[in-house]
Amino acid sequence: QVQLVQSGGGLVQAGGSLRLSCAASGRIFGIDDMKWYRQAPGQQRELVAGITSGGSTNYADSVKGRFIISRDSAKNTVYLQMNSLKPEDTAVYYCRMTVIPFNGDSWGQGTQVTVSS
């Protein structure tokens, strides 16, 4: 069984920065894609950023140029550096990983990010 544990997040003023981390543990031979999602109150969960095992990244248009996703495969960890935060970035953020051997994608517990204006 695989567990993802998130850390980081919290309350920050607009224009500030936060860094999220998500570490996987358990029966892991490797990790393919790592992704970050977010869900604001009353809204659907949306993909924020993703990174492949080869290091290719993709971002939602709303965060391009402000957020950076990275990974440390040796530590089975994915990061999300969030800069120039805006109030509309306020949401619960979730990490998601495709772990090998595959047994369905694994999700983190979620962490609240609140950006005040």
FENLIN-V503327 format. One record per residue. N is the residue number from 1. SS is DSSP state (H for helix, E for strand, C for the rest). NEAR is the number of other ideal C-beta (glycine too) atoms within 10 Angstrom. Layout:
N SS NEAR
N SS NEAR
//
This chain:
1 C 7
2 E 18
3 E 11
4 E 23
5 E 13
6 E 20
7 E 12
8 C 16
9 C 19
10 E 10
11 E 12
12 E 17
13 E 10
14 C 13
15 C 11
16 C 13
17 C 11
18 E 20
19 E 14
20 E 24
21 E 18
22 E 28
23 E 18
24 E 20
25 E 11
26 E 11
27 C 10
28 C 14
29 C 8
30 E 11
31 E 19
32 E 13
33 E 17
34 E 28
35 E 22
36 E 26
37 E 21
38 E 23
39 E 14
40 C 14
41 C 7
42 C 5
43 C 9
44 C 7
45 C 14
46 E 12
47 E 13
48 E 24
49 E 23
50 E 18
51 E 21
52 C 14
53 C 14
54 C 6
55 C 9
56 C 9
57 E 14
58 E 14
59 E 18
60 C 15
61 C 6
62 C 13
63 C 21
64 C 10
65 C 9
66 C 15
67 E 21
68 E 16
69 E 22
70 E 15
71 E 20
72 E 11
73 H 12
74 H 6
75 H 10
76 C 20
77 E 20
78 E 29
79 E 19
80 E 27
81 E 15
82 E 26
83 C 14
84 C 13
85 C 22
86 C 14
87 H 11
88 H 11
89 H 22
90 C 18
91 E 21
92 E 17
93 E 23
94 E 21
95 E 28
96 E 19
97 E 24
98 E 16
99 E 22
100 E 13
101 C 9
102 C 9
103 C 10
104 C 8
105 C 14
106 E 19
107 E 16
108 C 23
109 C 12
110 C 16
111 E 20
112 E 11
113 E 21
114 E 15
115 E 19
116 E 11
117 C 9
//
